[in-house]
Amino acid sequence: MDLALEPSTTALVVIDLQRGITAMGSAPRQPAEVIARAAQLAAAVRTGGGTVVLVHVMRSADGKDALRPTTDAQPAVAGSRVPPDWAEFVPEMSPQPGDVVITKRQWGAFYGTDLDLQLRRRGIGTIILCGISTTLGVESTARDAFERGYQQIFVEDAMAAHAADDHKHTVESVFPRMGRVRSTEQVLAALE
């Protein structure tokens, strides 16, 4: 199916391309590849007059705002100290004039933030999602976006998870039920 995008009503939402997350590694592609593709997408969206939203996750210095439900598997950074630059965007994704920066405190970028408000005030109806991790931050944000009625494009080769099988499951089984899965090349062509 062909993809047509109107840049003025489209936002690229980049999830957690920050120093601490990208340092953990990813699959089926390494963070450097995800970052390079996200940077290409951001440049194209900005050039076309669209909106770039850069999302990063951080907790307060005292850690009291961290989620604490009892789970069978604890997150990699639960209860641990993180370096001071952990939440800084990687250099390739540094905010540019006009970008929207969202700070979240959990996986999804909508809950407890003004992401929905920022998108709606800009007349955004379509979001392009990419980032790390496919199965956590990207998928949680996608579920919330779907429930809010946004059209979604998932850039499969501009995201990665902690395990290749997890990424594959989300991309093949979850995302097609909420939007359209495309490659960076296809999205760039649609933005021209």
N, C-alpha and C positions, 0 to 999 in steps of 0.2 A: 504494500500500500504506500502510495506517495505521501510525503510529508510536506505540508505547507505551514509556514510560521509567519505571523505578523510580529516583527520585533517590538513594536511599540506596546503590545499587549502581552509580551512574553518576558519571563524572568528566568534567568539561570540561577538555581539554588545549589550552592556548592557546600557540601557537608563535611565538616571536620578536617579540612586539609591544613592541619596545624602541626607544629613540631612534635608534640607528644604522641599524637595518633599515628602520624606517618612514620615515626621512628620504630613502631612496633612491627612493621612489615605487613604484607598482605598477599592475597592470592585471588584469582589466578594470575594477576599481574602485580608487579612491585609498585610501591607508592610513587616512584619517579615517573612511571608511565602514566599513572592516573593524574598526577599533577600536571604533566605536560599537556595532556588532552584537555583537562579542565581549563588550563590557561588559554589554549586555543579557543575553546568555547567562549570564555569570558571576553576575549578580545573581539570575537565576532559579534557577540551580543551587544557589547558597548558600541562598536562601530555602527551597528544597525539601529541604534537608538533604544535598545532594550534595557532591562534592569538586571544588574548582577547583585545577588544576595550572597554574602559570605557568612557562613555559620560556623561558630566554634563553640566548644563545650568547655566549661570551667566550673570550678566550685569556689566557694569563698575560702579565704585563707584559713579559717578555723575548721573548715570541712563540715560545718553543721548543716549545710543545705544539701549534702549528699543523700541520695536515695539509700534506704537501708532495709528493704524487704528481705525476708529470709528466702534464699534461693539455693538450689543444689549446686550451681556453679557461680562463683563470685567473679565479677568483672576484673580485668587485669589490674586496674588501678584502685580497686576498692580498698579503703583504709590505708593506702600507701601514700607516702609523700611524693609529690611530683615536682620536677624541676621548675624554677621560676618562669622559664620560657615555654613551658608545656602547652599553653593555650595560644601562643603566638602563631599567626598564619605563616606558612612557609613563604619564603621570599617571592616565589612566582605567583602567589595568590594574595599579595599585599593589597589592601583596599585602595581603590582609585577614587578620585572625585566622582560623586554621584552613586557610588556603590552603597548598598545597605549592609550594615554589619549587625548580625544577630548573635547574642550570647545566650546559650541555653544551659540548663542545669541537669538535663537528662538526655535520653537518646533522641527524641523527636524535637524538631525545631519549632513546632507550633505551640505546644503547651507551655504556658507561663512566659511567653514572649509576645512581642508585638508584630510577629511575622505576618499574620493574616491582615492586620491593619495596614502595614506597610505595602503589601501587595494590592489590596483593594483600593487604597487611596491613589495608587498609580495606575489603576485600571487593568491590572494584570489578570488574565483569565487562563493563561497557560504557563506551566512551570516545567523547566527542563531540570532534571535532577542528576547529580553526579557526586562522587566523593567516596569517603571511607567511613564507615563500613557499610557495604551493601545491605547486610542483614540486620544491622542495628540502627544507626543514625539515618541512613537513606530510607530504609523500609519503614521505620517509625514515622518519619516525616511524610512519606508517600501515603501511608494509611490515613493520616490526619488530613492531608491535602485532598484525597479522594472523598472523604466524608464532608469536606467543605465545598465540593463541587468543582475543583480545579481540573482542567485538562492537564495531563501529564505525559512527558516524554522522558524515558529512562535511558540514559546513555550508557549502554552496557560496557563498552570498553573504556569508559572514564570513571569506573568505580571498581572496587575490590572489597573483599571480605577477609576474615582471618583464615578461612579455609576455602579452597576452590569449590568443593561440593556444596558448601553453604551458599556461596555466590550463585552457582548454577541453579540451585533450587529456587531461590528468590527470583532470579531473572526469568526462569522458564515457567514457574508455577504461580507466583504471586503477582509480579508486575504486570503481566498481560491482562489481569483482571481489573487493573486500576488505570491502565493507560497503554501507551505504545512503547515498545522497546526498540531502540535504534542505535546505530553506531555514531561515533563522532563525525565521520565523513558524511553520513546522511543528514545529521543535524546542521552541520556547517553549510551544506548545499541548500538546505531549506531556509537558512537565514540570509542567503545572498539575494 
